[in-house]
Amino acid sequence: MPKRFMWLVAALLAEPCHASEELITTAHKKDGETIPYVLNAAGPAPRYVVILFPGGSGNMDPRMQNGKLIYGFKGNFVIRTRKLLVDGEFATVATNASQSEERIQAILDDLKTRYPAAQVYLMSTSKGTLDSMRLAGYLSDKIAGEIHTSSMNSVHNFDARNYKNRHLLVHHRHDDCHATPFRSAQHSHDKYGTELLAMDGGTSTGDVCEPFAHHGYNGIEKETITAIKQWIKQAPAATPR
């Protein structure tokens, strides 16, 4: 192989992997309602796809406007850290948080067509964990697992042993938001054995219940996402669903 060609190949391989961002719309089989989501992928065949539910109202409302993709909640923890999640092995789906079984199933059906061999996880944060916990029974044998970050106080009584898939709790030890106390995640871990990733460090800025406080892992985003990805990779090999 000519040296110049070898150098070109090496240079191309050294280039960083850039993730694409695309608006996808799918539909309920039940009533045909259009369901939009933002797909971020860096390759054609990711091993893992993580569906993201933001907190707050959960309505990121992705849409095209004047030829440009727009959506809300860009500062939210799970939305702003997508760039850290996505690589050659991981893709993300960002969508409105919801407790609708029909809505999540429509997204799963679409992902099954796109990435039939991928393991699918659902990652929620803050108020979005109410939705991921509510869907846990339905998703028990449909996806590989769920990651609940900065969970609402009701995680105190959430028993992940009831489900067939994997569950992870992620919480900052110094989350001072009254609705998401660390002690509730700790109690769930102690009582039910749900795996808990307890984070520390970073900088808390502004309202303690907003995403740039410890509640949103401000300043330790990379460490938090790296630990979550490592947990996901500990799963058995993907089984077609």
C-alpha positions in Angstrom: 0.0 0.0 0.0 1.5 3.4 -0.9 2.8 5.4 2.1 0.7 8.4 1.1 -2.5 6.3 1.0 -1.6 4.7 4.4 -1.2 8.2 5.9 -4.6 9.3 4.5 -6.3 6.2 6.1 -4.6 6.9 9.4 -5.7 10.5 9.3 -9.2 9.6 8.6 -9.3 7.0 11.4 -7.9 9.6 13.8 -10.8 12.0 13.1 -13.2 12.3 16.0 -16.6 10.7 15.6 -19.2 13.3 15.0 -22.8 12.6 16.0 -25.6 13.5 13.7 -28.9 15.1 15.0 -32.1 14.2 13.2 -35.8 14.8 13.9 -37.7 11.5 13.6 -41.5 11.2 13.6 -43.3 7.9 14.2 -46.9 7.2 15.1 -49.1 5.2 17.4 -50.5 2.1 15.9 -53.6 2.7 18.0 -54.7 6.2 16.8 -52.0 7.4 14.4 -50.8 10.3 16.7 -47.5 11.7 15.5 -44.6 11.2 18.0 -41.5 13.2 17.4 -38.0 12.5 18.8 -34.5 13.7 18.3 -32.1 10.9 17.3 -28.4 11.5 17.9 -26.1 8.8 16.5 -22.4 8.6 15.5 -22.6 5.4 13.6 -25.1 3.1 11.6 -25.3 0.3 14.2 -25.0 1.3 17.9 -24.9 -1.4 20.5 -27.0 0.7 22.8 -29.8 3.2 22.4 -30.7 5.4 25.4 -34.1 7.0 25.4 -34.0 10.3 27.4 -36.9 11.7 29.5 -36.2 15.3 30.7 -37.5 16.7 34.0 -39.8 19.6 34.7 -42.9 19.5 32.4 -41.0 17.0 30.3 -42.3 18.6 27.1 -39.2 19.3 24.9 -41.5 19.6 21.9 -38.9 18.8 19.1 -40.0 20.3 15.7 -38.8 22.0 12.6 -39.2 25.7 12.3 -38.0 27.7 9.3 -35.9 24.7 8.3 -34.2 24.4 11.7 -34.6 21.8 14.4 -35.7 23.4 17.6 -36.6 21.9 21.0 -36.7 22.9 24.7 -34.9 21.7 27.8 -31.5 22.1 26.2 -30.0 22.8 29.7 -31.6 19.8 31.3 -29.1 17.2 32.6 -30.1 14.3 30.2 -30.5 16.6 27.2 -27.3 18.6 27.6 -25.1 15.6 28.2 -26.1 13.7 25.1 -22.8 14.7 23.5 -21.1 12.7 26.2 -23.3 9.7 25.8 -23.1 9.4 22.0 -20.2 7.6 20.4 -19.7 4.6 18.1 -21.5 2.3 20.5 -24.2 4.6 22.0 -27.0 6.6 20.3 -29.7 8.6 22.1 -33.3 9.4 21.6 -34.6 12.6 23.2 -38.3 12.9 23.5 -41.1 14.2 25.7 -41.4 12.5 29.0 -44.6 10.5 29.2 -46.4 7.7 31.1 -48.1 6.6 27.9 -47.5 3.0 27.0 -48.6 3.5 23.4 -46.2 6.4 23.0 -43.2 4.6 24.3 -44.1 1.5 22.3 -44.3 3.5 19.1 -40.7 4.7 19.7 -39.5 1.2 20.5 -41.1 -0.2 17.3 -39.3 2.4 15.3 -36.0 1.7 17.0 -36.4 -2.0 16.4 -36.6 -1.3 12.7 -33.5 1.0 12.7 -31.3 -0.9 15.2 -32.6 -4.5 15.6 -29.5 -5.7 17.6 -29.3 -2.8 20.0 -30.0 -2.9 23.7 -32.4 -0.1 24.6 -32.4 1.8 27.9 -34.6 4.5 29.3 -32.9 7.3 31.2 -34.9 9.9 33.1 -34.2 12.7 35.4 -36.0 14.5 38.2 -39.7 14.7 37.5 -39.2 12.5 34.5 -38.4 9.6 36.9 -42.1 9.6 37.8 -42.7 8.5 34.2 -39.9 6.0 34.1 -41.1 4.4 37.3 -44.7 4.4 36.1 -43.6 2.6 32.9 -41.3 0.1 34.7 -43.9 -2.7 34.7 -44.8 -2.3 31.0 -41.1 -2.1 29.9 -39.9 -4.9 32.2 -39.5 -7.4 29.3 -39.3 -4.9 26.5 -36.0 -3.0 27.1 -32.7 -3.8 28.7 -33.1 -1.4 31.7 -33.8 1.9 33.2 -31.6 4.6 34.7 -33.4 7.0 37.1 -31.3 10.1 37.9 -32.1 12.6 40.6 -35.3 10.6 41.4 -38.4 12.1 42.9 -39.1 11.2 46.6 -41.4 8.4 45.5 -38.3 6.3 44.6 -38.3 5.6 48.4 -40.9 2.9 47.7 -39.7 1.8 44.2 -38.9 -1.9 44.3 -36.9 -2.7 41.1 -36.9 -6.4 42.0 -40.4 -6.6 40.6 -39.0 -6.2 37.1 -37.1 -8.5 34.8 -34.7 -5.8 33.4 -31.9 -3.8 35.1 -32.4 -0.6 37.1 -29.9 2.0 38.3 -30.4 4.9 40.6 -28.1 7.9 40.1 -28.1 10.7 42.7 -25.9 13.5 43.9 -25.2 13.1 47.6 -25.8 16.9 48.1 -28.9 17.3 46.0 -30.8 19.8 48.1 -34.0 19.9 46.1 -36.8 19.2 48.5 -38.6 16.9 45.9 -35.5 14.8 45.2 -33.6 14.1 48.5 -30.7 11.7 48.3 -32.0 9.8 51.3 -34.9 8.5 49.2 -32.6 6.9 46.7 -30.4 5.6 49.5 -33.4 4.0 51.1 -34.4 2.3 47.9 -31.0 0.9 47.5 -30.8 -0.2 51.2 -34.3 -1.8 51.3 -34.6 -3.3 47.8 -31.0 -3.7 46.6 -31.4 -1.4 43.6 -27.9 -0.4 42.3 -27.1 3.1 43.3 -24.5 5.4 41.8 -23.9 8.1 44.4 -22.1 11.2 43.0 -20.2 13.9 44.7 -18.4 17.1 43.7 -19.1 19.7 41.1 -20.6 23.2 41.6 -24.2 24.1 42.6 -25.4 27.2 41.0 -28.9 28.9 41.2 -32.1 27.2 42.3 -31.3 23.9 44.0 -34.0 22.1 41.9 -32.7 23.3 38.6 -30.2 21.6 36.3 -27.1 23.7 37.1 -27.2 22.8 40.8 -26.0 19.5 42.2 -29.5 18.3 41.2 -28.2 18.4 37.6 -24.6 17.2 38.3 -23.2 20.5 37.3 -19.4 20.3 36.9 -19.3 16.5 37.1 -21.3 15.7 33.9 -18.5 13.7 32.3 -17.8 11.6 35.4 -21.5 10.9 35.8 -22.1 9.9 32.2 -19.0 7.8 32.1 -20.1 5.9 35.1 -23.6 5.3 33.6 -22.1 4.0 30.4 -19.8 1.7 32.3 -22.9 0.3 34.1 -24.7 -0.2 30.9 -21.8 -2.1 29.4 -21.8 -4.5 32.3 -25.0 -6.0 30.9 -25.0 -9.4 29.1 -24.8 -9.4 25.3 -27.8 -8.0 23.5 -30.7 -10.4 22.9 -33.1 -9.6 20.0 -36.5 -8.5 21.3 
